């Protein structure tokens, strides 16, 4: 992903960004009404430019503050609930939810619009024409607030549900998996450079994004090839290699230019890291199977979601996009890692639950039934599952039912 696009998407997921934009829009709408006053027909100005607009704005200002406060409280409650019932890694999807951001931003923006408008009216900022424009804008704001409020009520009904969070994580993981399936080597080809200059990491953290187009451009300028050693999701220490170039050395400025193609942060990101979404799904299953929660139904739902994702990735990788970065080399995703990320926790912690064991066994049998990337990993995980079941508290009858499904 282009690094500027990555940073833009990362910025726009912050709640304060959209709230600030809506607030500025509301303040601008309140102040610009005076500018359009000369263009308002006299009859409309006389009919709509009375004192009724101030009453509407006063009602908006007094009610929206309470609505905004309640909405923020509801979001925090959902954030806390999801962190406890699913996994803290999912909680970030609550604040970045598009419907949540639109609702909160609308309430804040409409509140500031009403406050600024009432203040300007009391300061005699508007004439009749300005108040007429303000009246029409206020009607639009009331309609928008009503629409967002109804949508927000519908959002609250599912915001803290574990099932909804599983769907959100599945969507994020599917997007990243499909992108990687289309470009299994980040737009380049599979290969390795045995020797060359190792590009050091500028900081310690997770590789969140790699910009293959920038790497291709720099490699073309330097007339070299580059191998990505730290794919998105890799934890690197300062000075450890991010990439290898078949060059003898680079000066500090050139090294910095190459490092800009890699975004290193404190946590993993869903965007370019398909394994992260699968790992989060596995964490939800692990939490559901813990003795304190004891919710095998959620684990079964996670297994089904993981099965869909693996199947879609296997089908999508059959038709990759043409190579666009011919100077770029990278390693493909390991199917065994993908299977372990999403199914491994259910195999480890679900061995004592018959429903989870049977569901997992059937899915592993399906993955191993046909030649493909998951045949051997599925058989290996099935053997591990059986060993755990034999060493666990499962009854002889339960063990027999699981063993009856051949993988």
C-alpha positions as CSV (number, residue, x, y, z in Angstrom):
1,X,0.0,0.0,0.0
2,X,1.2,3.5,-0.8
3,X,2.6,4.9,2.4
4,X,0.7,8.2,2.2
5,X,-2.5,6.3,1.7
6,X,-1.7,4.1,4.7
7,X,-1.0,7.1,6.9
8,X,-4.2,8.8,5.6
9,X,-6.3,5.8,6.4
10,X,-4.7,5.5,9.8
11,X,-5.4,9.2,10.5
12,X,-9.0,9.1,9.4
13,X,-9.7,6.1,11.7
14,X,-9.1,8.4,14.7
15,X,-12.4,9.6,16.1
16,X,-11.2,13.2,16.7
17,X,-10.4,13.7,13.0
18,X,-13.9,13.3,11.8
19,X,-15.4,15.1,14.8
20,X,-13.1,18.0,14.2
21,X,-14.1,18.1,10.5
22,X,-17.8,18.1,11.4
23,X,-17.2,20.8,14.1
24,X,-15.5,23.1,11.6
25,X,-18.2,22.5,9.1
26,X,-20.9,23.4,11.7
27,X,-19.1,26.6,12.7
28,X,-18.6,27.5,9.0
29,X,-22.2,27.0,8.2
30,X,-23.2,29.2,11.1
31,X,-21.0,32.1,10.1
32,X,-21.4,31.9,6.4
33,X,-25.1,32.6,6.6
34,X,-24.4,36.4,6.8
35,X,-22.5,36.2,3.6
36,X,-25.5,34.9,1.7
37,X,-28.0,37.3,3.2
38,X,-28.0,39.8,0.2
39,X,-29.1,37.0,-2.1
40,X,-32.2,36.1,-0.1
41,X,-35.5,37.4,-1.6
42,X,-37.2,40.0,0.6
43,X,-40.4,38.0,0.9
44,X,-38.4,34.9,2.1
45,X,-36.4,37.1,4.5
46,X,-39.5,38.6,6.0
47,X,-41.3,35.3,6.3
48,X,-38.4,33.1,7.7
49,X,-36.1,35.7,9.2
50,X,-38.0,36.1,12.5
51,X,-37.2,35.0,16.0
52,X,-38.3,31.4,15.6
53,X,-34.9,30.3,14.4
54,X,-33.4,31.2,17.7
55,X,-35.8,28.9,19.5
56,X,-34.9,26.0,17.3
57,X,-31.2,26.6,17.8
58,X,-31.6,26.9,21.6
59,X,-33.4,23.5,21.6
60,X,-30.6,22.0,19.5
61,X,-27.9,23.4,21.7
62,X,-29.5,22.3,25.0
63,X,-30.4,18.7,23.8
64,X,-27.3,17.8,21.7
65,X,-24.9,18.3,24.5
66,X,-26.7,15.6,26.5
67,X,-27.0,13.4,23.4
68,X,-23.3,13.7,22.6
69,X,-22.4,12.9,26.2
70,X,-24.6,9.9,26.3
71,X,-23.2,8.6,23.0
72,X,-19.6,8.9,24.2
73,X,-20.6,7.0,27.3
74,X,-22.3,4.3,25.3
75,X,-19.2,3.9,23.1
76,X,-16.9,3.6,26.1
77,X,-19.2,1.0,27.6
78,X,-19.2,-1.0,24.4
79,X,-15.4,-0.6,24.2
80,X,-15.0,-2.0,27.7
81,X,-17.5,-4.8,27.1
82,X,-15.8,-5.9,23.9
83,X,-12.4,-5.8,25.5
84,X,-13.6,-8.2,28.3
85,X,-15.8,-10.5,26.3
86,X,-13.8,-10.9,23.1
87,X,-10.2,-9.5,23.1
88,X,-8.7,-6.0,23.5
89,X,-7.4,-6.2,19.9
90,X,-11.0,-6.0,18.7
91,X,-11.8,-2.9,20.8
92,X,-10.0,-0.6,18.3
93,X,-12.7,-1.5,15.8
94,X,-15.3,0.0,18.0
95,X,-13.8,3.5,17.9
96,X,-13.0,3.2,14.2
97,X,-16.5,2.0,13.2
98,X,-17.8,4.3,10.5
99,X,-21.3,4.5,11.8
100,X,-20.1,5.3,15.3
101,X,-17.8,8.1,14.1
102,X,-20.5,9.6,11.9
103,X,-23.0,9.7,14.8
104,X,-20.7,11.2,17.3
105,X,-19.3,13.7,14.8
106,X,-22.7,14.8,13.7
107,X,-23.8,15.4,17.3
108,X,-20.7,17.4,18.1
109,X,-20.8,19.4,14.9
110,X,-24.5,20.2,15.2
111,X,-24.0,21.3,18.9
112,X,-21.2,23.7,17.9
113,X,-23.3,25.0,15.0
114,X,-26.2,25.7,17.3
115,X,-23.9,27.4,20.0
116,X,-22.2,29.6,17.4
117,X,-25.4,30.5,15.7
118,X,-27.2,31.5,18.9
119,X,-24.1,33.6,20.0
120,X,-24.0,35.3,16.6
121,X,-27.8,36.1,16.7
122,X,-27.4,37.7,20.1
123,X,-24.5,39.7,18.8
124,X,-26.7,41.1,16.0
125,X,-24.5,39.4,13.4
126,X,-27.4,38.4,11.1
127,X,-30.0,40.5,9.4
128,X,-33.4,39.1,8.3
129,X,-31.7,37.5,5.2
130,X,-29.1,35.8,7.3
131,X,-31.6,34.5,9.8
132,X,-33.7,33.1,6.9
133,X,-30.6,31.1,5.7
134,X,-30.0,30.0,9.2
135,X,-33.6,28.8,9.5
136,X,-33.2,26.6,6.4
137,X,-29.9,25.3,7.5
138,X,-31.2,24.5,10.9
139,X,-34.0,22.4,9.4
140,X,-31.4,20.5,7.5
141,X,-29.4,20.0,10.7
142,X,-32.4,18.8,12.6
143,X,-33.2,16.2,9.9
144,X,-29.5,15.1,9.8
145,X,-29.4,14.7,13.6
146,X,-32.7,12.8,13.6
147,X,-31.3,10.4,10.9
148,X,-28.0,9.9,12.7
149,X,-29.8,9.4,16.0
150,X,-32.0,6.6,14.6
151,X,-28.9,5.0,13.0
152,X,-27.0,5.3,16.2
153,X,-29.8,3.5,18.1
154,X,-29.6,0.7,15.6
155,X,-25.8,0.6,15.9
156,X,-26.0,0.4,19.7
157,X,-28.1,-2.7,19.4
158,X,-25.2,-4.6,18.0
159,X,-22.1,-2.6,18.8
160,X,-21.0,-4.7,21.8
161,X,-22.2,-8.1,20.5
162,X,-19.4,-10.6,20.2
163,X,-21.0,-11.9,17.0
164,X,-20.9,-8.5,15.5
165,X,-17.2,-8.1,16.4
166,X,-16.5,-11.5,14.8
167,X,-18.1,-10.2,11.6
168,X,-16.0,-7.0,11.8
169,X,-12.7,-8.9,12.2
170,X,-13.7,-11.4,9.5
171,X,-14.3,-8.5,7.1
172,X,-10.9,-6.9,7.9
173,X,-9.1,-10.3,7.6
174,X,-10.9,-11.0,4.3
175,X,-9.8,-7.7,2.8
176,X,-6.1,-8.3,3.8
177,X,-6.2,-11.9,2.7
178,X,-7.7,-11.1,-0.7
179,X,-5.2,-8.3,-1.3
180,X,-2.3,-10.6,-0.5
181,X,-3.7,-13.4,-2.6
182,X,-3.9,-11.0,-5.5
183,X,-0.3,-10.0,-4.9
184,X,1.3,-12.9,-3.0
185,X,4.8,-11.3,-3.3
186,X,3.7,-7.7,-2.7
187,X,3.6,-7.2,-6.5
188,X,7.0,-8.8,-7.1
189,X,8.2,-12.3,-7.4
190,X,9.3,-15.1,-5.2
191,X,13.0,-15.3,-4.6
192,X,16.0,-14.6,-2.3
193,X,19.1,-12.6,-2.3
194,X,21.9,-14.5,-0.6
195,X,24.2,-11.5,-0.2
196,X,23.9,-7.7,-0.2
197,X,23.2,-4.7,2.0
198,X,20.8,-5.3,4.8
199,X,18.5,-2.2,5.3
200,X,18.3,-1.7,9.1
201,X,15.0,-0.9,10.9
202,X,14.9,2.7,12.2
203,X,13.0,1.7,15.4
204,X,11.7,-1.3,17.4
205,X,8.1,-2.3,16.7
206,X,5.8,-4.1,14.2
207,X,6.0,-3.6,10.5
208,X,2.6,-2.1,9.8
209,X,2.9,-1.3,6.1
210,X,5.3,-1.8,3.1
211,X,5.2,0.4,0.1
212,X,6.2,-1.8,-2.8
213,X,5.9,1.0,-5.4
214,X,8.4,3.1,-3.6
215,X,10.7,0.1,-3.3
216,X,10.4,-0.5,-7.0
217,X,11.1,3.2,-7.8
218,X,14.2,3.3,-5.6
219,X,15.4,0.0,-6.9
220,X,15.1,1.3,-10.5
221,X,17.0,4.4,-9.6
222,X,19.8,2.3,-8.0
223,X,19.6,-0.4,-10.7
224,X,19.3,-3.2,-8.1
225,X,16.9,-5.7,-6.7
226,X,15.4,-5.8,-3.2
227,X,14.1,-8.6,-1.1
228,X,11.6,-7.8,1.7
229,X,12.8,-9.6,4.8
230,X,10.3,-8.1,7.3
231,X,6.8,-8.5,5.9
232,X,3.8,-6.7,7.5
233,X,3.2,-8.1,11.0
234,X,6.9,-8.8,11.7
235,X,8.3,-7.6,15.0
236,X,11.7,-6.1,14.4
237,X,14.3,-4.6,16.7
238,X,16.1,-1.4,15.9
239,X,18.9,-2.3,13.5
240,X,17.5,-5.6,12.4
241,X,17.1,-6.0,8.6
242,X,13.9,-4.8,6.9
243,X,15.1,-5.7,3.4
244,X,18.2,-6.8,1.5
245,X,19.6,-5.0,-1.5
246,X,22.1,-6.4,-3.9
247,X,24.3,-3.4,-3.3
248,X,27.6,-3.1,-1.4
249,X,26.5,-0.2,0.8
250,X,24.2,2.9,1.2
251,X,24.9,6.3,2.7
252,X,22.7,7.6,5.5
253,X,20.5,9.7,3.2
254,X,19.9,6.9,0.8
255,X,19.3,4.5,3.7
256,X,16.6,6.9,5.1
257,X,14.9,7.0,1.7
258,X,14.6,3.3,1.6
259,X,13.4,3.1,5.2
260,X,10.5,5.4,4.4
261,X,8.9,2.5,2.4
262,X,8.4,0.7,5.8
263,X,6.0,1.9,8.4
264,X,7.0,0.6,11.9
265,X,4.6,1.1,14.8
266,X,3.8,-0.1,18.3
267,X,1.0,-2.5,17.3
268,X,0.0,-4.6,14.3
269,X,-2.5,-3.3,11.7
270,X,-5.3,-5.1,9.9
271,X,-4.6,-3.3,6.6
272,X,-1.6,-5.3,5.1
273,X,-1.3,-8.0,7.7
274,X,-3.7,-10.9,6.9
275,X,-2.4,-13.1,9.7
276,X,-3.3,-10.4,12.3
277,X,-7.0,-10.8,11.6
278,X,-6.8,-14.6,11.9
279,X,-4.9,-14.3,15.2
280,X,-7.6,-12.0,16.6
281,X,-10.3,-14.4,15.6
282,X,-8.3,-17.2,17.4
283,X,-8.0,-15.0,20.5
284,X,-11.8,-14.6,20.5
285,X,-12.2,-18.3,20.4
286,X,-9.6,-18.7,23.2
287,X,-11.5,-16.2,25.4
288,X,-14.8,-18.0,24.7
289,X,-13.4,-21.4,25.7
290,X,-11.9,-20.1,28.9
291,X,-13.5,-21.5,32.1
292,X,-14.6,-18.0,33.2
293,X,-16.6,-17.5,30.0
294,X,-17.4,-21.1,28.8
295,X,-19.1,-20.1,25.5
296,X,-18.3,-22.9,23.0
297,X,-20.9,-21.5,20.6
298,X,-18.7,-18.5,20.0
299,X,-15.7,-20.7,19.3
300,X,-17.8,-22.7,16.8
301,X,-18.7,-19.4,15.1
302,X,-15.0,-18.4,14.9
303,X,-14.1,-21.8,13.4
304,X,-16.7,-21.3,10.7
305,X,-15.5,-17.8,10.0
306,X,-11.9,-19.0,9.8
307,X,-13.0,-21.8,7.4
308,X,-14.6,-19.2,5.1
309,X,-11.5,-17.1,5.1
310,X,-9.1,-19.9,4.3
311,X,-11.3,-21.2,1.5
312,X,-11.6,-17.7,0.0
313,X,-7.8,-17.2,0.2
314,X,-7.1,-20.6,-1.4
315,X,-9.5,-19.8,-4.3
316,X,-8.2,-16.2,-4.8
317,X,-4.5,-17.2,-4.9
318,X,-5.2,-19.4,-7.9
319,X,-5.4,-16.2,-10.1
320,X,-2.8,-13.7,-8.9
321,X,-2.4,-10.3,-10.5
322,X,0.5,-9.7,-13.0
323,X,3.8,-8.7,-11.6
324,X,4.1,-4.9,-11.3
325,X,7.3,-4.6,-9.3
326,X,9.9,-6.7,-11.2
327,X,12.7,-5.7,-9.0
328,X,11.0,-6.8,-5.8
329,X,11.4,-10.2,-4.1
330,X,9.4,-11.6,-1.2
331,X,8.2,-14.7,0.5
332,X,4.6,-16.0,0.3
333,X,2.3,-16.7,3.2
334,X,2.7,-20.1,4.9
335,X,-0.6,-22.0,4.7
336,X,0.3,-23.8,7.9
337,X,0.7,-20.5,9.8
338,X,-2.7,-19.3,8.6
339,X,-4.4,-22.5,9.7
340,X,-2.7,-22.4,13.1
341,X,-3.5,-18.7,13.6
342,X,-7.3,-19.2,13.4
343,X,-7.8,-22.8,14.3
344,X,-4.9,-23.5,16.7
345,X,-6.6,-22.0,19.8
346,X,-9.7,-24.1,19.3
347,X,-7.7,-27.2,19.0
348,X,-5.8,-26.4,22.2
349,X,-8.5,-25.1,24.4
350,X,-11.6,-26.8,22.9
351,X,-10.4,-30.4,23.4
352,X,-12.8,-30.9,26.3
353,X,-15.8,-29.7,24.5
354,X,-17.5,-32.2,22.1
355,X,-19.2,-29.6,19.9
356,X,-16.0,-27.6,19.3
357,X,-14.0,-30.8,18.7
358,X,-16.5,-32.2,16.2
359,X,-16.8,-28.9,14.3
360,X,-13.1,-28.5,14.1
361,X,-12.6,-32.1,13.1
362,X,-15.1,-31.8,10.2
363,X,-13.4,-28.6,8.9
364,X,-10.0,-30.2,9.1
365,X,-11.3,-33.2,7.2
366,X,-12.7,-30.9,4.5
367,X,-9.4,-29.1,4.1
368,X,-7.5,-32.3,3.9
369,X,-9.9,-34.1,1.5
370,X,-8.5,-32.4,-1.6
371,X,-5.0,-31.6,-2.8
372,X,-4.2,-28.1,-1.8
373,X,-2.0,-25.9,0.5
374,X,-4.0,-26.9,3.6
375,X,-3.9,-30.7,3.2
376,X,-0.7,-31.4,5.2
377,X,-1.2,-28.6,7.8
378,X,-4.8,-29.8,8.4
379,X,-3.6,-33.4,9.0
380,X,-0.9,-32.2,11.3
381,X,-3.4,-30.1,13.3
382,X,-5.8,-33.0,13.4
383,X,-3.2,-35.3,14.9
384,X,-2.4,-32.6,17.5
385,X,-6.1,-32.3,18.3
386,X,-6.5,-36.1,18.8
387,X,-3.5,-36.2,21.1
388,X,-4.9,-33.4,23.2
389,X,-8.3,-35.1,23.4
390,X,-6.7,-38.4,24.5
391,X,-4.8,-36.6,27.2
392,X,-7.7,-34.5,28.3
393,X,-10.9,-35.1,30.3
394,X,-13.0,-36.2,27.3
395,X,-15.0,-39.4,27.8
396,X,-14.4,-42.5,25.8
397,X,-17.6,-42.0,23.9
398,X,-16.6,-38.4,22.9
399,X,-13.2,-39.6,21.8
400,X,-14.8,-42.2,19.6
401,X,-17.1,-39.7,18.0
402,X,-14.2,-37.4,17.1
403,X,-12.0,-40.3,15.9
404,X,-14.8,-41.5,13.6
405,X,-14.2,-38.4,11.4
406,X,-11.3,-39.4,9.3
407,X,-8.8,-36.6,8.3
